[in-house]
Amino acid sequence: MASLTIKPGGPLQGTVSVPGDKSITHRAIILSALAEGESSISGYCKGEDCLNTMRTFQAMGVQINEQPDQLRVLGKGLWGLTEPDQPLDCGNSGTGIRLLAGLLAGQDFFTVLTGDASVRRRPMGRVVKPLREMGATIAGRKGGELAPLAITGSRLRGIAYTAPVASAQVKSALLLAGLYADGATSVTEPRRSRDHTERLLRYFGIPLQQEGCSVTLPSRQTGGWPAKDIAVPGDLSAAAFFTVGATLVPGSDLTIANVGVNPSRTGLLEILTEMGADIRLDHRGEQAGEPVADIRVRSAGLRGIRIGADRIPQMIDEFPILCVAAAVAEGETFITGAEELRVKESDRITVMASELRKMGAVITETPDGLRIQGLGGKRQHRLRGARCDSYGDHRVAMSLAMAAVLADGPTRIDDVACIETSFPCFEDKLSKLLTKS
């Protein structure tokens, strides 16, 4: 089992880049594969999650040329996919398996979707249930609640679906199914989740109607759409680790270049600013319908705040690193309405409470969140070095690595191979930043 040992260090200074946005890369591969003609996807995320999505389309007959700086996708059109010879392995990616479930529900062939042990434990019923309402034929473990999922392509009908929780994966799965459905497909959420799918659909010229927390796709697409090149911005969820690190390590002044700053993703930046962080967005622009900017972060003291359910969808992936920030802030941070985090790659509520306690943090777990009493940011009240476990969760592993930079001694983190799913060069980039100091 791979492990990573981090020694305290800093400050974090200079400029750093992060991998291409994982969420956008998944969607770029999917919609480019369905386009007519060749698309170039530059700046793509090279993590295993996205490469597994690429491989699933290659298995369905789509030619994808993988190059160091871009993917070249020869799209086969809306109806050009072919039945794969083997089950499609989505690896560790909940995004990949759920979005593919929606897309494949409307095909004219049979597929089986599976993944690693983590994905096979994650709830699939939230996608399977509304897809079945659209006419999809899907079987799976526990009645379709768990993968593997066996999908027999069916004629679909559009529905108006009211989602019980805000989930970009559920919404995206239904919109992709809606490309093949008779009648409009509408999804209404209690709060708006991230909108990368909607932005990319519009970028390809596919009409959508948005009203409040509802998005509607018209009846099935009679034709495809022309290929377009896509420049993927840096992943804000990956930038979050360095953003928090630079905020907490005294003397830091770090710029994270060309990061996606989609408003549906910037919850962590807003929360950190409320806590007292010094964060500035420079050189704003747009790539493939997505806003981008350089994120400049300078060290600052933080204070605890209350974070309710309405803010969780905009920082769903950044919860583990937020816990690190709260653990060393001044005063209490109280997070509620985050029960969705119990069914991610790990139970992130329990895991972050457990592992940060090993490092001396004062944390109380609640059914839907955490109460964190910060150490006050004083050097004499630092986190302590410890031996921690990522539980196979890439975001937990990287969050603990940033906590280790703040500790009073070395920290060993076990089971870190999972970092490859989203940030293959994380250890190297962190090491170089710490070496500069």
Buried (B, 14 or more C-beta within 10 A) or exposed (E): EEBBEBEBBBBBBEEBBBBBBBBBBBBBBBBBBBBBBBBBBBBBBBBBBBBBBBBBBBBBEBEBEBEEEBBBBBBBBBEBBEBBEEBBBBBBBBBBBBBBBBBBBBBEEEBBBBBBEBBBEBBBBBBBBBBBBBBBEBEBEEEBBBBBBBBBBBEBBBBEBEBEBBBBBBBBBBBBBBBBBBBBBBBBBBBBBBBBBBBBBBBBEBEBEEEEBBBBBBBBBEEBBEBBBBBBBBBBBBBBBBBBBBBBBEEBBBBBBBBBBBEBBBBBBBBBBEBBBBBEBEEEEEBBBBBBBBBBBBBBBBBBBEBEBEBBBBBBBBBBBBBBBBBBBBBBBBBBBBBBBBBBBBBBBBBBBBBBBBBBBEBEBBEBBBBBBBBBBEEEEBBEBBBBBBBBBBBBBBBBBBBBBBBBEEBBBBBBBBBBBBBBBBBEBBEEBBEEB
